[in-house]
């Protein structure tokens, strides 16, 4: 990087750093972490209770592309095709319009499955097993004909993960570790608790969290985002915990493939839009374009956000990666005023 570009890069990072530092100092955030990479230059800082860059944050929905990457390693091995019917791998998923749901529909949020189950809070309060959520997702009515509309669906991601578990014969938390985290050297990441140390894991500011995640309810302390139950469950739609730098490694593999996960063309397949015109653009597990959170980025930008207060994206046009983690749930503030978005905007600015 030439000196002029380096100066601009440093300036943008410093602005993001000041936003997060101020938010922690004023008590708005308990902890935050930022990782940015432009070309070969990397910069990272941690704040508040995140005393080192190795601090692990609950990713929320940034878990989705990580877990779906594990699934796509099986696609690379020829174990399934994107237009295969889900019922081929989950025979119980049948009846009505379910028979027309494909693997691609699950990964692009066009299956008709809801985001959460109607019994979500009940299942969590009972410390249900992940298999109980799978059973619910298999039986829940679809909201529309598969492929005709977009509806963000955590339950679709859950069923896609169930397919991965059945095809691999390996429990999902272990499969994600074996197929994604370990090959990329993501040593400070786990689906569930894994090898993470309790003191390494940041606590979400659950008092500002969504109702369906137990936010703001004294009765939900045994099953909210910070509970041992939720942290250990390893929900495919939101249960990965990771450091900002580790998620940077993950995104970089799609910018500059090394072959540690799968063939480069499989990675390219994941980060391009698969939905028809008029339906919100989505890759395979990834958000693509990301216009609503990265207005200054190229249309080829890909990544994801998390309701726990996280954002991560990569802009291929500028070889630029930005990861901002906070402990403040995204719904606590208007999107444009949340520290994660303000810091991200600084990095994205041209």
Helices and strands as residue ranges (DSSP letters): H 3-25, E 31-38, E 41-48, E 57-58, H 62-76, G 86-88, G 96-100, H 103-107, H 120-125, H 130-139, H 154-168, H 172-176, I 177-181, E 189-191, G 198-200, G 206-208, G 211-213, G 218-220, H 228-233, E 240-242, H 244-255, H 264-270, E 287-288, E 302-306, E 310-315, E 320-326, G 330-332, G 335-337, H 339-348
